[in-house]
Amino acid sequence: MAPPNQLCLVLVIFLSVFSLSSLSTSAIIPKANVSLSIPSSQLVSLKALSTPEVIAAMDTTQLGTLIMKLGAANAKATLNVYNEIIKKPGSPQALKAFNCCVEAYKYAILSFEMVSSELVEDPQTANYDVAVIGPEIANCEKKLINVKVQAPQLLAGNRFMKYYVSMG
């Protein structure tokens, strides 16, 4: 039987993901001049949180490490989407926004990977390092909205990043 703290943590994560995933993105996606056709299936789903590794985690440190690895995988998948989009013709303003997001996702990948190893040695530092990813992703999202990029799959990638940062 899992310790009560671990069960509470898993329950909180599940409820957070469930409640946030039901939010509609239509309210935050403006009508735009740019349309992109990259399938959101390229993004790592939060269903990954129900993998046998996550379910079998023995303590919160191990669970946190696994979640941060999933966050890094999601960031890599989203970064690949941005890199594909940048190759396509578009407005200079959109390109500038995409490049801002590329940098944010590179930073997120490095931070998630660093946090995975820091959790054992220094949980306070790990907590800070994952928390600072949030403003980078928020800035990316703001830039996309400001240039009126209509890209639900990118906004979904940003939303997943926010989930992982919250869990971190």
C-alpha positions in Angstrom: 0.0 0.0 0.0 1.3 3.5 -0.9 2.1 5.9 1.9 -0.7 8.4 2.6 1.5 11.4 1.5 2.0 9.8 -1.9 -1.6 9.0 -2.3 -2.5 12.6 -1.5 0.1 13.9 -4.0 -1.2 11.7 -6.8 -4.8 12.7 -6.0 -3.8 16.4 -6.1 -2.0 16.0 -9.4 -4.9 14.1 -10.9 -7.5 16.7 -9.8 -5.3 19.5 -11.0 -4.8 18.0 -14.4 -8.5 17.0 -14.6 -9.8 20.4 -13.7 -7.3 22.4 -15.8 -7.7 20.1 -18.9 -11.4 20.8 -19.0 -10.8 24.5 -19.5 -11.8 25.8 -22.9 -8.9 27.4 -24.9 -11.3 29.2 -27.3 -11.4 32.1 -24.9 -7.7 32.7 -25.1 -7.1 32.0 -28.8 -7.7 35.2 -30.8 -8.7 35.2 -34.4 -5.5 35.5 -36.4 -3.8 36.1 -39.6 -1.5 33.1 -39.3 -2.8 29.6 -39.4 -0.6 26.6 -38.7 -1.2 22.9 -39.5 1.0 20.9 -37.1 -1.0 18.1 -35.4 -1.2 18.4 -31.6 -0.5 14.7 -31.5 3.1 15.6 -31.6 2.9 16.9 -28.0 3.3 14.6 -25.1 0.0 14.0 -23.5 -0.6 14.3 -19.8 -2.0 10.8 -20.0 1.7 9.9 -19.5 1.1 10.6 -15.8 -0.6 7.3 -15.6 2.4 5.2 -16.8 3.5 2.3 -14.7 6.6 4.2 -13.7 4.6 7.1 -12.2 2.1 4.8 -10.5 4.9 2.7 -9.0 6.9 5.7 -7.7 8.0 4.9 -4.1 8.1 8.4 -2.8 7.5 12.1 -3.7 11.1 12.6 -4.8 10.9 9.7 -7.3 7.5 10.9 -8.4 8.7 14.4 -8.9 11.7 13.2 -10.8 9.5 11.3 -13.2 7.2 14.2 -13.7 10.1 16.5 -14.4 11.3 14.0 -17.0 7.9 14.1 -18.6 8.0 17.9 -18.5 11.3 17.8 -20.4 9.9 15.4 -23.0 6.9 17.6 -23.5 9.1 20.7 -23.9 11.2 18.9 -26.4 8.1 17.8 -28.4 6.8 21.4 -28.4 10.2 22.8 -29.3 10.2 20.5 -32.3 6.8 21.9 -33.4 8.2 25.5 -33.1 11.3 24.6 -35.1 9.1 23.2 -37.9 6.9 26.3 -37.9 9.9 28.6 -38.1 10.9 26.9 -41.4 7.7 28.0 -43.0 7.1 31.5 -44.5 5.4 33.9 -42.2 5.4 37.5 -41.0 8.5 39.0 -39.3 6.4 39.6 -36.2 5.3 36.0 -36.0 8.9 34.8 -36.6 10.1 37.0 -33.7 7.4 35.5 -31.4 8.3 32.0 -32.5 12.0 32.6 -31.8 11.1 33.9 -28.3 9.2 30.7 -27.7 12.1 28.6 -29.0 14.3 30.2 -26.5 11.7 29.7 -23.7 11.4 26.0 -24.5 15.2 25.5 -24.7 15.4 27.0 -21.2 12.5 24.8 -20.0 14.2 21.7 -21.3 17.4 22.5 -19.5 15.6 23.5 -16.3 13.4 20.3 -16.2 16.5 18.1 -16.8 18.4 20.0 -14.1 15.5 19.7 -11.7 15.4 15.9 -12.1 18.8 15.6 -10.6 18.4 18.4 -8.0 15.3 17.0 -6.4 17.4 14.5 -4.4 20.1 16.9 -3.3 18.3 20.2 -2.9 14.5 20.3 -3.2 14.3 24.0 -2.5 16.6 24.9 -5.4 14.7 22.4 -7.6 11.4 24.1 -6.7 12.8 27.5 -7.6 14.3 26.2 -10.9 11.1 24.8 -12.1 9.1 27.8 -10.9 11.1 30.2 -13.1 10.0 28.3 -16.2 6.5 29.6 -15.8 7.2 33.3 -16.6 9.2 32.2 -19.7 6.3 30.2 -21.1 3.8 33.0 -20.2 6.0 35.5 -22.1 6.0 33.1 -25.1 2.2 32.8 -25.0 1.8 36.6 -24.7 4.0 37.1 -27.8 1.9 34.6 -29.8 -1.3 36.3 -28.8 0.1 39.8 -29.5 0.9 38.9 -33.1 -2.4 37.1 -33.4 -1.0 33.7 -34.1 -3.9 31.2 -34.2 -2.2 28.0 -33.2 -4.2 25.9 -30.7 -1.5 23.2 -30.7 1.1 25.7 -29.5 -1.2 27.1 -26.9 -1.8 23.5 -25.8 1.9 23.0 -25.5 2.2 26.1 -23.4 -0.7 24.9 -21.2 1.0 21.5 -20.7 4.1 23.4 -19.6 2.1 25.3 -17.1 0.8 22.0 -15.7 4.3 20.5 -15.4 5.5 23.7 -13.7 2.6 23.6 -11.3 3.3 20.0 -10.5 7.0 20.8 -10.0 
